[in-house]
Amino acid sequence: MAKVGKISGFPEWLPEQKIAEDTVIGTIKRIYESYGFTPIDTPAVELLTTLGSKGVIDKEIFVVKRLKAEEGDEAELGLHFDLTVPLARYVAQHAHELSFPFKRYQIQKVWRGDRPQKGRFREFYQFDIDIIARNDLPLSCDAEVVGVIGLVMGELPVGPYTFRINSRKLLSAIYGALGLEGDSRAAAIRAVDKLLKIGRDGVAKELALISGISPAAIEAILRSTEIQCPISELATRVAALQLSDPLIEEGVQDLSTICALVPAEVARGLTIDLSLARGLDYYTGLIVEVSLDNYPEFGTVVAGGRYENLASEFTDQKLPGVGVSIGLTRLMDLLISEKLVSTLRKSPSIALVTVYDESDRPLCNQIAHELRTLGVSTEVYFKAPKLGKQIEYAEEKGMRHVFFVDASSRQIRVKDLQTKEQVDVSSIAAWAKSLK
C-alpha cells in the first residue's frame, strides 16, 4: 500500500475551505471585470532562461525534468515562481495581437523553493492585476489600479486595514538631493525597505555602510521615513525636509494626481508613507502595500507598483505598466484559521430533494432539474433511507432547503433548515424567484 502523508509547504483545502476560497476569488474577479480587466492563463512552466531573466536566485526555482530522462540531459523548463516574468514574456510574445492598454488579471499557482513556515508555502496561488501600455502610461492607470484594490479590500472580510502608497520617483529625488546617486541610492532604498524588520537603528547601521554617505544624509533619510500622512499634508511635510530638487515636487504632484482620481471612499483610506520603499529595482513610480491592522505579523496582503519597462529582456518595445499582486493562498490561510470566512458549506448546493422510495426518483430528478435550470444548485439524495438521515446529510453539507415530494399527489413541501419553517410549493419557478 502506498504511503500517504502531508507534503510540507503544499496546502490542500477541504471542500468547505475551497468553497470559501472560491467565494473570495469571485468577489475579486467581479470587481476586476467591472473595470474591464480580462483574464489570461500562462503555462505552469517557462524556459529556465526566461525565469532567470530578472536575476532570480536559482534555489527558488523548481526545475521540470522527466523521471527517466536520458543521462546527461539538462533541464530546460522550470515552474514559474511568480506571475510577473510570465506576463513579461506573454506581452512581448503577443504584443502584435493584444489591444493596448492591455488590462489583465491572472490567478494561477506559483512555486518557490522557500523553507515552509506559517503563511509561507512552496505552492500557492497569486492573484495579479496589471495595466500595460505602449510607450506612455498616464497616471490615470496608476489611479485605476489603486482604486480597484481599494474596492477589493473594502469587500473582503479582513477587518480594518492600512493602505500605504508612495512614489519611487519621490524617494529617488529626496535621496538624490542628499547626494546619493546610482548604486548608493539603490542601496539606501533597499535599507529603508527593511525598516519594519530591523527598526530605525538597524536601518541607520545599514545606511552607514553605503560608500560616501554623510551622517547628515542618514539623519535626513530617517526623518523622511517619519512622513506618514494623508495626501493633503504631503507637500507641507516634504517641504519641511528643506531639500531642493524639481523631481521632489514632481513626485509629490504625481501622488496628488493619483489620489484625486481614485473613488472617494478609497482616497479617504490612503496613507502616504515615505518609509515604504519596495526593495525591487524595477519600480520607477507608484509603490503600493496593504496590511491588516489586526494581524500586523502577517505582513502585506497586496504589494506592487509602477515599472517603466516590463518586458525589456524580451523586446525592444517600451511597455510601461502598473500592477499589484495578492498572495491569495497566504490570505486564505489567515481567513480560514482566524474564522474570518464561513466554512459551513461543504457543497455548492443549497437544496436537497429527498427520496421517499426509489420508485419516486424519476419525479425527484425532474424537480431537481427544474430547480437547476432556475439557477438553484440542487442535489437528489442518492438512496432512499429514512428522511431523518437525508435531512442530516443536508445539514452536514450546509444546505439550507430540503424538498419533500409526495409522488402520489405530486405535492411538494420545502423546509428551511435555518428558520425551521415548512411551506407547500405550488410553483417551483415562483419559489426559486422568491430566493432572489
N, C-alpha and C positions, 0 to 999 in steps of 0.2 A: 504494500500500500504506500502511495506517495506521501511524503511528509507535508503537513500543512502548517504554515506558520506565517506570522505577520512580517512583512519586509519593512525594515526601518526606513522612514522618510518617504514612503509611498502611501498616502492616505487612501482610505476606502470607506465611503459613506454607506450607511444603512439606507433603506428605501425612504424612510421618513426624513432623513437628513438630506438626501438627494432632492427630494421634492422641495424642501426648504431652499436649497441652493438654486433650483430652477426658478423658484418664485423671485429670488433676488436677481437672478440673471434676467428674467422677464421684465422686472422694473427698470433695470439699467438699459436694456435694449429698447424698451418703449420710448424712453427719453432720448436716447441717441437717434433713433429713427425719426422721431418727431422733428429733429433738426436736419434731417436729410442725410445722415451718415449711413453708409452702406456696408454690409458685411463682406469680409473676404476670408479665405482659408488658404493657408500655405502648407506645404509638406512638413511632416514632423522632422524631416532631415534636411540638411543643407550640406553642400560641399565643405570640407574642413577648411579649405582656403577662403571660402566665404565667411564662415564663422570666425575665423581668425583675423578678419579684415579690420576690426576695431581694437586689436591688441588684447584680446581676451586671454586670460590665463588658461593654459591647456588643461590643468587639472579639473576645471569646471565642466569640461565637455565630455559627454559620453559618446564614444565612437560606436559606429554600427559596422559589424563585420560578421560574415557567415560563420556559424559554428565550425563547419568543416571547410573553411577556406583553404585554398592552396597554400602550401608552405611558402613563405616569403611575400605573400600578398599583403599589401599595405592598405589600411582602412582609408577610404576616400570620403566617407559620409559621417556626420555626427548629428546627434539630436540637438535641435535648437535650444539655447539657454535663455532666450528672451524673444520678443516679437519685433524688436527694432531692427535687427540685422535682416531677418526675413522680409520685413517691409521695405527696407532699403533696396534689397535685391529685386523684390517684386516690382517696385515702382520703376526702377531702372530698366528692367526687362520688358515691362509692358507700357512704358511711357507713351508710345505711339497709339496705344489702344485705349488709354484712360482719358477721362474728361477732367480737366483741372479747373479750379482747385479740386483735388481728389480728397474726398471726405470718407474715411473708412473707420469701421470698428472691427475688432478681431478678438475672439475669445478662443484660446487654444491652450493645451498643455505645453509646458516647457520643462526642461530637465537640467539640473545642475548637480555637480559632484560635491555639494557642500556637506558638512557634517550635520546630520539631522539633530534638531533640538526643538523645543517648544516654539511653534509658529514658524519654523523653517523646515522646508521639505525638499526632497530631491526631485519630486514630480509634483507639479502644481499648475493650476490654471492662472493665466494672466488675462486681464480684460483691458485692452488698449483702445484708445481713440486718438486719431491724428487728422490734421488737415495739411495737405502737401500742395504747394503751388509751383508754377514755373516762374523762375526769375524773381518775382516780387510777391511777398506775403504781407498784406496790410495788418495793422494791429487789430482790426475787426475780427480776424481769425483767432488771435490770442484771446480776445474777449469772449468769443463764442465758446471756446474750449473751457475757459474759466466758468462761464455761465452754465454750461451743460453739467460740469462736475458739481457745481453748487446745487443745482436742481436734483441731481442724483443723490447727493449726501442728505438733502432735505427729506428724501423719501425712504432712505434706508433706516432700519431700526437700530441705530448705533448710539443714540443719545447725543448729548452735546459734543461738538467737535470744533477744532480750530483750523481755519482755512488760511494758510500763510502764502503770500506771494512776494516776490522780489524780482529784481532785474540784474542779470549778469552784466549788462551794459553799465548799469549804475555802479555795481561793485567794482568793475574794472576801472571805471573813471575815477572813483574815490581812491582806489589803491594806486592808480597811475599818478594822481595828483600828489600822492605821498612819496613819489619817486620810485615806485616798483614798476618794472617792465618785464615783458616776456615770461621766462620761466619763473622769475621771482614772484610775479603777480599770480601766476597759476598756482605756485606753492602756497601763497598766502590764502587763496580761495580754498584749497584743499585743507589747510589748517583750520580755517574758520568753520568748514563743514563738519568738523569733529567737536564743535562746541558742546553739544548736548551729551556727548560721550565722555569727554575728558575735562570739561569745565573751562572756566576763564583762564585759570593758571596754566592748565595743560596747553591751551591754545597759545598763550604767551610764550611758553617754552618752545613750542614748535615754530612760532614766528621768529624767535631769536636765532634759530638755526639757518634762516634764509640769508644768503650772502648779500651784504650791502644794506640790510635793513637797519634803520636807526631806532633807538628806544622811543623817540617821539612818534615815529610812524607806527610802531607796535601799539603804543597807547591810543593813538587816533583810530586804528583799526578796531581795537577793543571797545572804544567809545561808540564807534559806528554800529557795532553789534547790539548796542542797547536801544537802538531805534526800532521800536515795535509799536506801531500806531495805526490809526485809520488814515485813509488817503488824504483827508482834509488837513492833517497835521504834518504830512511828509515834507513838504517844501520848507517849512519853518525849521523842522528838526534837522534836515540835511544842511540848511544854511548855517546852523549853529556850529557845524564842524569847521567852518571858515576855510573851506577848500575851494579853489578856483579851477574850473575846467568846464568848457561848454558841454561836454558829454555827460557831466553830472546833471545839468539842467535838462538835457535831452532824456536821460534815464528817468528822472522824476516825471517829466511830461508823458513819457510812454506809459508809465504806471497809471497816471491820472486818466489818460485816454482809455485805457483798458477798463478801469473801474467805472468810468462814465457809461460804458457800452454794455455792461452786464445787467441782468434783471435786478431791480431794486432790492428784492429780498436776498439776493446773493451778495450784492455790493455791501449791504449793511453788515454782513458777517465776515468780510475780508480784513485781514490784518497784514499790513505792510511790515515785513520783518527783514531788516538788513543783516541779521545773523544767519538767514537762510542762504546757503551758498551752492549746494548740489555739487559734489566733487568732480563729476564727469566733465571733461574738457570741451565736449561738443556743444554745450549750451551757450547761447550767444545773447539771449534777451530774457524774456519772462521765464521765471522758475517758480514751481508750484509744489507745495506739500500740504497734505491734510492729515491731522492726527486726532485721536479720540480723547476727549478730556477725561473720561472715567477710566481710561486704560493707557496711561502715559508710557507704561513699559512696553506697549505693543508697537510703538514706533509709528511709522507713516502708513496710512491706508492708501493714499493716492500720491503719486510723485511724477514729475515730468517738467516740461518746459519747451522753449523755442530753440531751434537749431537752424543755422543758415544754409546748410547743405547736407541733406540726409544721405544722399547716395553718391558722394564724391568718389568713393572707391570703385564704383561700378559704371559711372557715366560721366561725360564731360558737361552734361546739362546741369544748370544750377537749380536745385529743387529744395527750397527752404520749406520748413514745416514747423508745426507746433503740436504737441500731444502729451498725453499723460497715460499712466498705467495704473490699474487697480490689481493688487495681489489678491485675487478672488479666493483662492483656497485658504490662504492665511486668514482673510477676513471671515470666511465661513467657519473656520476652526474656532475663532473667537465667538462669533454669534451663536454657534451651537453649544460650546462649553459654558458660556455665560447665560444660556437660555434666553437670548435676545430675539430669537425667531421661534415660531411654533414648529414643533416636530411631532405633532399629534397625528397627522395624516400619513398613513403608510400606503395609501393608494390614491391615485388621481381621481378615482370615482367618488362621487358624492351621494350616490344612490345604489341601493341593493334591491333587486327583485327576488323575493323569496319564492320557494317552490314547495307547495304542499305535497305534490305527488308527481312522479316522473311523467305521468300522462298529461300534466299541465305545462310541461316545459315548452312545447311549441308556442303556446299563448304567452308565456312569460318571456320567451325570446323575442316575440313580436313586440311586446310592450317595451322591452329594453331597447330594441332597435328604434322605436319611435322616439324614445327619450334621447337617444344618442343623436338622432337627426335634428333634434331641437336644441342640441348643444349641452345636454346633461350627461356627463360621464357616468356610466352605469355598468354594474356587474349583475349577472344572474348567478345565484348560488349553484355550485357545481354538483350538489347532491340534493336529496330531499329528506334530511333528518328533521327532528323536532324544530319548531320555529325558534325556540329559545336559543338553540345553538347557532342558528343563522343570524339572529339579532346580535349575539355575542361577537360573531365574526365581523359584522358591520361596525360595531363599537370599537373592536380591536384595530380595524383598518382606518378608523377616523371618518367613516361615512356618516352623513347626517340623516339621510332619509331612507326608510325601509318601506318597500311596496309589498302589500299582501294582495294576492289575486285569487278570487273565487272563480274558478273556471266554469262552474255550472251556471252561475248567474251573471258572470263576466263583470262582477263588481270589483272595483279597485279601491283599496284603502291605503293611505300613506301615514306613517308615523314619523314625527320629527324627534330624533333622539336627543336633541338639546332641550326642547321645550316640553317633551313627552306628550304633545298633542297629537291626536289622530283625526284625520279628515277623510271623508269619501271624495273620490275624484271621478267626475263625470267626463272631464275633458283633459287629457294629458297635455295637450297644447296649452290650455289655459293655465294649468298648474305650472308648467315649465316657464311660461311668461311671468307668472307671479314671483318666481325666484329672482328674476332680473329686475 
